[in-house]
Amino acid sequence: MTLDEFRNLDPKDMPNWPLPAQLVVLTFMAGVFLFLGYFFVLSDQMDKLNNAHQQEEQLKQTFIEKKRQAIKSGSPATAVERNPAVVWRTAQATAHQRGHGRPAD
């Protein structure tokens, strides 16, 4: 198919176009559709995913720093004191060992 034949095609009569011309137009339309889908849908989702990855890395670093601080302090009591549930269970267990109160769950 020559360039002159492409110029003479009637846009209103696409079903009667030769197959190569139909395939070119179909491929172009599919490319535009995919580009617009990426631009309007996926780019926003990719930004959110990248932000979540950055936040994950920050949280990991914070966890590692706090873990190092807890290890440096050498006292497991300081780490336990930060968690009220652990303090409560420890107090219950201590009371039970002394014979006071009900046993710990």
C-alpha positions as CSV (number, residue, x, y, z in Angstrom):
1,M,0.0,0.0,0.0
2,T,1.5,3.3,-1.0
3,L,1.3,6.7,0.7
4,D,-1.1,8.0,-2.0
5,E,-3.5,5.1,-1.2
6,F,-3.5,6.1,2.5
7,R,-4.3,9.7,1.5
8,N,-7.2,8.7,-0.5
9,L,-8.9,6.6,2.2
10,D,-12.3,7.9,3.4
11,P,-12.4,8.2,7.3
12,K,-16.1,7.7,7.2
13,D,-15.8,4.3,5.4
14,M,-13.2,2.5,7.6
15,P,-14.8,-0.9,7.3
16,N,-14.0,-1.0,3.6
17,W,-10.3,0.1,4.1
18,P,-7.6,-2.5,3.2
19,L,-6.5,-4.6,6.1
20,P,-3.0,-3.0,6.5
21,A,-4.6,0.4,6.9
22,Q,-7.1,-0.9,9.4
23,L,-4.2,-2.5,11.4
24,V,-2.2,0.8,11.4
25,V,-5.2,2.8,12.7
26,L,-6.1,0.0,15.3
27,T,-2.5,-0.1,16.6
28,F,-2.4,3.7,16.9
29,M,-5.7,3.8,18.7
30,A,-4.5,1.0,21.1
31,G,-1.3,3.0,21.8
32,V,-3.2,6.1,22.6
33,F,-5.6,4.2,24.8
34,L,-2.8,2.6,26.7
35,F,-0.9,5.9,27.1
36,L,-4.0,7.6,28.5
37,G,-4.8,4.7,30.8
38,Y,-1.3,4.9,32.2
39,F,-1.3,8.7,32.5
40,F,-4.7,9.0,34.2
41,V,-4.8,5.7,36.3
42,L,-1.5,4.1,36.8
43,S,0.7,7.1,37.3
44,D,-1.2,8.1,40.5
45,Q,-1.1,4.6,41.8
46,M,2.7,4.4,41.1
47,D,3.2,7.6,43.1
48,K,1.3,6.2,46.0
49,L,3.3,3.0,45.8
50,N,6.6,5.0,45.8
51,N,5.5,7.0,48.8
52,A,4.6,3.8,50.7
53,H,8.1,2.4,49.9
54,Q,9.7,5.5,51.2
55,Q,7.6,5.4,54.4
56,E,8.5,1.8,54.8
57,E,12.2,2.5,54.6
58,Q,11.8,5.4,57.2
59,L,9.9,3.1,59.6
60,K,12.6,0.4,59.2
61,Q,15.3,2.9,60.1
62,T,13.3,4.1,63.1
63,F,12.9,0.6,64.3
64,I,16.6,-0.2,63.9
65,E,17.5,2.9,65.8
66,K,15.1,2.2,68.6
67,K,16.3,-1.4,68.7
68,R,20.0,-0.2,69.0
69,Q,19.0,2.1,71.8
70,A,17.2,-0.7,73.7
71,I,20.2,-2.9,73.3
72,K,22.7,-0.2,74.3
73,S,20.7,0.6,77.5
74,G,21.2,-3.0,78.5
75,S,18.1,-3.0,80.7
76,P,15.1,-4.9,79.3
77,A,13.0,-3.1,81.9
78,T,13.2,0.1,80.0
79,A,11.8,-1.6,76.9
80,V,9.1,-3.3,79.0
81,E,8.1,-0.1,80.7
82,R,7.2,1.4,77.3
83,N,4.5,-1.2,76.8
84,P,1.6,-1.0,79.3
85,A,0.3,-4.4,78.5
86,V,3.6,-6.0,79.4
87,V,3.9,-4.0,82.6
88,W,0.4,-5.2,83.6
89,R,1.1,-8.8,82.9
90,T,4.4,-8.6,84.7
91,A,2.7,-7.1,87.7
92,Q,0.0,-9.8,87.7
93,A,2.7,-12.5,87.5
94,T,4.6,-11.0,90.3
95,A,1.5,-10.8,92.5
96,H,0.7,-14.4,91.7
97,Q,4.2,-15.5,92.7
98,R,3.8,-13.8,96.0
99,G,0.4,-15.4,96.5
100,H,-1.6,-12.3,96.0
101,G,-4.3,-11.8,93.4
102,R,-5.4,-14.1,90.7
103,P,-3.0,-15.9,88.3
104,A,-1.9,-14.2,85.1
105,D,-3.6,-15.1,81.9
